[in-house]
Amino acid sequence: MGAPQGGRGRKLRPFDRRLVGRVAVARRSLAVCVAAGLAAALLLLAQMTLLAAVIAGAAEGRLDQIPAAVAVALVAIVAVRAGLAHAVELSGRRTATRVMSALRAELVGRRLRPGAGEHRGDSAELAAGAVQGVDGLETYFARYLPQVVLAVVVPVAVLCWSAAVDLTSAL
């Protein structure tokens, strides 16, 4: 899965400066999206640690000695992770909606400037660009950009967690 396609078949870079600069209008919702994604990743680490303890106990024949609190914690972690996944989706879409709205407003503003109509295409071309071109960025802002940020942060969190649990494994 490569980078998403930009207009006219160009590939977007992971951090296209022209597009990332547009995130300023939705910085808070992007921060919520990334924070929820990071929390979900950390909870996944906790879930895997608890599961490893259960599996190790079962392998050693002492499954009955594992506290019920571990099972309750596993169920709670799964439920919270599901809620966080929903939060990531909603905040990602909110980010995309705000950025796309700002881009459309800018397109219309440029079109309505005095003298802009002389050198630009007709209204149909503007409408097509405002709708199709900007809609093509929804996946970039709603899913791709938050995942790129998480792809940088989560491996560091996994390494730190691994070091805390088992330094030899982390190394």
One Martini backbone bead per residue (centre of mass of N, CA, C, O) as a GRO file, in nm:
protein
  171
    1MET     BB    1   0.087   0.041   0.030
    2GLY     BB    2   0.086   0.344  -0.072
    3ALA     BB    3   0.058   0.642  -0.146
    4PRO     BB    4  -0.155   0.859  -0.210
    5GLN     BB    5  -0.331   1.007  -0.453
    6GLY     BB    6  -0.320   1.272  -0.636
    7GLY     BB    7  -0.353   1.487  -0.853
    8ARG     BB    8  -0.286   1.372  -1.166
    9GLY     BB    9  -0.123   1.104  -1.039
   10ARG     BB   10   0.010   1.204  -0.796
   11LYS     BB   11   0.212   1.154  -0.534
   12LEU     BB   12   0.195   1.160  -0.203
   13ARG     BB   13   0.350   1.256   0.053
   14PRO     BB   14   0.344   1.200   0.379
   15PHE     BB   15   0.451   1.524   0.401
   16ASP     BB   16   0.283   1.752   0.257
   17ARG     BB   17   0.323   2.079   0.302
   18ARG     BB   18   0.064   2.189   0.172
   19LEU     BB   19  -0.127   2.002   0.347
   20VAL     BB   20  -0.023   2.020   0.642
   21GLY     BB   21  -0.079   2.328   0.662
   22ARG     BB   22  -0.400   2.276   0.675
   23VAL     BB   23  -0.421   2.157   0.975
   24ALA     BB   24  -0.454   2.411   1.150
   25VAL     BB   25  -0.777   2.401   1.145
   26ALA     BB   26  -0.734   2.077   1.281
   27ARG     BB   27  -0.533   2.017   1.517
   28ARG     BB   28  -0.708   1.905   1.748
   29SER     BB   29  -0.836   1.658   1.601
   30LEU     BB   30  -0.562   1.531   1.533
   31ALA     BB   31  -0.466   1.500   1.826
   32VAL     BB   32  -0.695   1.313   1.912
   33CYS     BB   33  -0.638   1.091   1.709
   34VAL     BB   34  -0.347   1.028   1.803
   35ALA     BB   35  -0.404   0.980   2.103
   36ALA     BB   36  -0.602   0.746   2.063
   37GLY     BB   37  -0.404   0.566   1.905
   38LEU     BB   38  -0.191   0.548   2.128
   39ALA     BB   39  -0.370   0.431   2.349
   40ALA     BB   40  -0.442   0.175   2.188
   41ALA     BB   41  -0.150   0.073   2.166
   42LEU     BB   42  -0.096   0.052   2.470
   43LEU     BB   43  -0.332  -0.145   2.525
   44LEU     BB   44  -0.221  -0.368   2.348
   45LEU     BB   45   0.025  -0.421   2.518
   46ALA     BB   46  -0.131  -0.500   2.772
   47GLN     BB   47  -0.289  -0.730   2.643
   48MET     BB   48  -0.042  -0.902   2.558
   49THR     BB   49   0.071  -0.936   2.842
   50LEU     BB   50  -0.174  -1.083   2.963
   51LEU     BB   51  -0.184  -1.311   2.754
   52ALA     BB   52   0.096  -1.422   2.814
   53ALA     BB   53   0.028  -1.504   3.106
   54VAL     BB   54  -0.199  -1.702   3.036
   55ILE     BB   55  -0.039  -1.887   2.843
   56ALA     BB   56   0.184  -1.961   3.044
   57GLY     BB   57  -0.006  -2.084   3.253
   58ALA     BB   58  -0.124  -2.302   3.064
   59ALA     BB   59   0.151  -2.439   2.988
   60GLU     BB   60   0.205  -2.496   3.313
   61GLY     BB   61  -0.081  -2.581   3.450
   62ARG     BB   62  -0.192  -2.278   3.597
   63LEU     BB   63  -0.478  -2.151   3.520
   64ASP     BB   64  -0.622  -2.153   3.811
   65GLN     BB   65  -0.406  -1.916   3.922
   66ILE     BB   66  -0.543  -1.706   3.765
   67PRO     BB   67  -0.680  -1.421   3.798
   68ALA     BB   68  -0.985  -1.274   3.734
   69ALA     BB   69  -0.871  -0.988   3.680
   70VAL     BB   70  -0.744  -1.054   3.408
   71ALA     BB   71  -1.005  -1.103   3.250
   72VAL     BB   72  -1.131  -0.829   3.310
   73ALA     BB   73  -0.902  -0.662   3.187
   74LEU     BB   74  -0.926  -0.773   2.901
   75VAL     BB   75  -1.216  -0.682   2.847
   76ALA     BB   76  -1.170  -0.381   2.905
   77ILE     BB   77  -0.954  -0.332   2.691
   78VAL     BB   78  -1.124  -0.408   2.446
   79ALA     BB   79  -1.344  -0.193   2.492
   80VAL     BB   80  -1.162   0.057   2.487
   81ARG     BB   81  -1.038   0.009   2.207
   82ALA     BB   82  -1.304   0.038   2.057
   83GLY     BB   83  -1.356   0.330   2.143
   84LEU     BB   84  -1.091   0.442   2.023
   85ALA     BB   85  -1.145   0.366   1.731
   86HIS     BB   86  -1.388   0.553   1.709
   87ALA     BB   87  -1.236   0.816   1.780
   88VAL     BB   88  -1.041   0.807   1.545
   89GLU     BB   89  -1.251   0.819   1.321
   90LEU     BB   90  -1.396   1.082   1.403
   91SER     BB   91  -1.146   1.273   1.417
   92GLY     BB   92  -1.051   1.221   1.129
   93ARG     BB   93  -1.309   1.326   0.992
   94ARG     BB   94  -1.301   1.605   1.120
   95THR     BB   95  -1.038   1.691   0.997
   96ALA     BB   96  -1.119   1.656   0.702
   97THR     BB   97  -1.362   1.848   0.701
   98ARG     BB   98  -1.211   2.107   0.782
   99VAL     BB   99  -1.003   2.111   0.556
  100MET     BB  100  -1.198   2.094   0.314
  101SER     BB  101  -1.354   2.351   0.381
  102ALA     BB  102  -1.112   2.544   0.360
  103LEU     BB  103  -1.040   2.478   0.066
  104ARG     BB  104  -1.308   2.561  -0.060
  105ALA     BB  105  -1.305   2.854   0.040
  106GLU     BB  106  -1.045   2.926  -0.109
  107LEU     BB  107  -1.141   2.869  -0.394
  108VAL     BB  108  -1.374   3.070  -0.391
  109GLY     BB  109  -1.211   3.321  -0.312
  110ARG     BB  110  -1.032   3.322  -0.566
  111ARG     BB  111  -1.270   3.341  -0.771
  112LEU     BB  112  -1.394   3.621  -0.639
  113ARG     BB  113  -1.174   3.778  -0.719
  114PRO     BB  114  -1.061   4.030  -0.875
  115GLY     BB  115  -0.972   3.894  -1.195
  116ALA     BB  116  -1.001   3.575  -1.176
  117GLY     BB  117  -1.189   3.507  -1.431
  118GLU     BB  118  -0.986   3.560  -1.671
  119HIS     BB  119  -0.770   3.299  -1.595
  120ARG     BB  120  -0.995   3.107  -1.538
  121GLY     BB  121  -1.217   2.895  -1.522
  122ASP     BB  122  -1.511   2.794  -1.492
  123SER     BB  123  -1.757   2.704  -1.271
  124ALA     BB  124  -1.740   2.399  -1.327
  125GLU     BB  125  -1.442   2.368  -1.263
  126LEU     BB  126  -1.459   2.466  -0.974
  127ALA     BB  127  -1.662   2.257  -0.873
  128ALA     BB  128  -1.494   2.009  -0.940
  129GLY     BB  129  -1.252   2.089  -0.760
  130ALA     BB  130  -1.412   2.128  -0.490
  131VAL     BB  131  -1.514   1.832  -0.487
  132GLN     BB  132  -1.321   1.612  -0.607
  133GLY     BB  133  -1.041   1.710  -0.517
  134VAL     BB  134  -1.105   1.739  -0.210
  135ASP     BB  135  -1.228   1.453  -0.159
  136GLY     BB  136  -0.952   1.305  -0.220
  137LEU     BB  137  -0.839   1.399   0.083
  138GLU     BB  138  -0.985   1.243   0.308
  139THR     BB  139  -0.798   0.996   0.352
  140TYR     BB  140  -0.548   1.151   0.422
  141PHE     BB  141  -0.669   1.300   0.684
  142ALA     BB  142  -0.833   1.057   0.827
  143ARG     BB  143  -0.590   0.821   0.796
  144TYR     BB  144  -0.298   0.857   0.693
  145LEU     BB  145  -0.174   1.081   0.872
  146PRO     BB  146  -0.225   0.947   1.151
  147GLN     BB  147  -0.063   0.683   1.076
  148VAL     BB  148   0.210   0.814   1.034
  149VAL     BB  149   0.242   0.916   1.319
  150LEU     BB  150   0.209   0.635   1.456
  151ALA     BB  151   0.452   0.498   1.302
  152VAL     BB  152   0.655   0.665   1.479
  153VAL     BB  153   0.553   0.622   1.784
  154VAL     BB  154   0.490   0.316   1.845
  155PRO     BB  155   0.773   0.179   1.829
  156VAL     BB  156   0.879   0.334   2.074
  157ALA     BB  157   0.671   0.223   2.276
  158VAL     BB  158   0.743  -0.075   2.237
  159LEU     BB  159   1.038  -0.053   2.322
  160CYS     BB  160   0.986   0.056   2.606
  161TRP     BB  161   0.809  -0.177   2.703
  162SER     BB  162   1.013  -0.401   2.652
  163ALA     BB  163   1.232  -0.287   2.840
  164ALA     BB  164   1.055  -0.305   3.100
  165VAL     BB  165   1.001  -0.619   3.078
  166ASP     BB  166   1.258  -0.697   2.857
  167LEU     BB  167   1.567  -0.608   2.781
  168THR     BB  168   1.665  -0.832   2.591
  169SER     BB  169   1.435  -0.807   2.385
  170ALA     BB  170   1.482  -0.508   2.315
  171LEU     BB  171   1.782  -0.560   2.216
   0.00000   0.00000   0.00000
